[in-house]
Amino acid sequence: VVARGLLAGPPQVISAGLELFAATLASLDVPVIHVDWRPAGDGDPRLARLLAELSDDLIQELLEEVARHLPSIPRR
Amino acid sequence: MPVWNFVWRSAYHDSVTLMRLTRDMEAVPGVARAAAMMGTPQNRALLADAGLLTEGSPDTAPADLLIAVAADDEMAARGAEAAALGALRSRPAEPRPGLPGAAARRPRTLASALRALPDASLALISVPGLYAAAEAMKALRAGLHVMLFSDNVPLEAEIELKRLALSRGLVVMGPDCGTALIDGVPLGFANAVPRGRIGIAAASGTGLQEVSTLVARYGEGISHGIGVGGRDLSDAVGGLMMSRALALLAEDPATEVICVIGKPPGAAVAARLTSEAERLAKPCIMHFVGSGQGSLEDCARAAVARARKEGPLVTEFTLPAPEIDQLVAEAGRGLGPGPRFVRGVYCGGTLAWEARSILAAALPDVAPDVTTGAGANRVVDLGEDIFTVGRPHPMIDGTVRREWIVRETSDPGAAVLLLDVILGYGAHPDPAGELVPAIERARAQRPGLAVVASVVGTEADPQGRAAQVAKLAAHGVIVMPSNAQAARLAVRLARPTSG
């Protein structure tokens, strides 16, 4: 897949994090989807990092969903 | 005053929501102070420093919400917790009407968002820094350009992301990239500026805002504003994205003149950027804030002049000298004969550095950076990473800045308060009004205090620049046309006999 150039036209945006940024874009009629993001695996950044390494979108999504409902992973 | 801690397990909320919870809790009678933060070790340390962590406070995971309340009694503390719960329940569960995807279930991952918006070209990521690199990595793998608003992202992660992006023909703007304007679309904190022929590549969010709004005020417009993140120009990152941004603007048919702005680059990056800029077929104006030469305002003026094929106008003040003298005389009337220190309390990082460097060139004992505050004359940038952990950026919420205004002007030598007021999308709906109570408290404790500000923004911004300027002026604030001019006026007030 050849990536579209950054300046090749107005961006269409996926926003994760502060909802106000997505709301601003929506108010300007920019196509935008806000992700209802929350940390996976009770917020364990190592797990989040591991999940990000997975390439298969569907597996990744499923695992993220599972991880979100896991109890806290015991830490050292 | 006794303190209570409450923990809600697996209850993640963003910093803007948490700020609202804090405000609602502090409005409960009998509550002196409250905080709602995610249970990360950093946030626990902040709460401990603030005296808001109890000895027996339960352990928390980063996705647990930790609520801390200092109150007269347990009933008031429980009332605060109930207020927080009420605030969350009253929050719209679904996106506002008009937000595409409002009818459908909201996607919870980037992958499902991409299925809902298959033509998406860019991911705007503003999750906490701890998780931001992982989300950016996913976006790049999915073929999206990334604007990484989040700060507190490790340097190694930034380098890895940028290398991956380049190998895939993608761009990573950030981390800590506050502002971008891509083909007229404002991303993050950006202003409503007209489209035009000046392109900006910036390792500085508020620098981009200052230059783009000044260009607009001078009657020109912006083709694109590409942010690269404040660390991009360091030798460690090697200006990877600045080089890419320069190449993109060089190829872009709408761009006639290119501005490069940032803090002074590392030696290796400086040499390479200079040679890259010389090879461009378009005029390129470079300005590095704190280098001691020129200002962001000069950079905007030079870009406009090049676009119009005119000679640049470099000026210390836009107002005629007699009017500046009169301003100095009037504002200085209430100041005593003792020492006159300048205290800058900023929310824009690059603007803070610019003010600091202007003070340092003219006044003695200026703090060497914009965080520690060690120096009679000093500027603090409350948007710095250390002040924003677990908190919204001061451009969104001025609570921390109001506290600092009062604190910085409690010193008997404090004579001039210097401020930046930043308008635009994403910023507080009334940044000037939000500062007024703190300015009044500062004046109450330090009668005669001179207050000097600049307002970054345009008339088309949601807040409207003229109305914000008028609100400040009505409270005795001297509003200058640019940050550089505001800092120069502060110098004149601190040294009334010179220049």
Interface residues (C-beta under 8 A of the other chain):
Chain A: V1 V2 A3 R4 G5 L6 L7 A8 G9 P10 P11 Q12 V13 I14 S15 A16 G17 L18 E19 L20 F21 A22 A23 T24 L25 A26 S27 L28 V30 P31 V32 I33 H34 V35 D36 W37 R38 P39 D42 G43 D44 P45 A48 R49 L51 A52 E53 S55 D57 L58 Q60 E61 E64 E65 R68 S72
Chain B: S10 Y12 D14 S15 V16 M38 G39 T40 A61 P62 A63 D64 P95 R96 G98 L99 P100 G101 R106 P107 R108 T109 L110 A111 S112 A113 L114 A116 L117 D119 A120 S121 L122 A123 L124 I125 S126 V127 P128 L130 Y131 A133 A134 E135 M137 K138 A139 R141 A142 G143 L144 H145 F149 S150 R168 G169 L170 V171 I182 D183 G184 V185 P186 L187 G188 H224 I226 L248 L249 D252 I396 Y425 G426
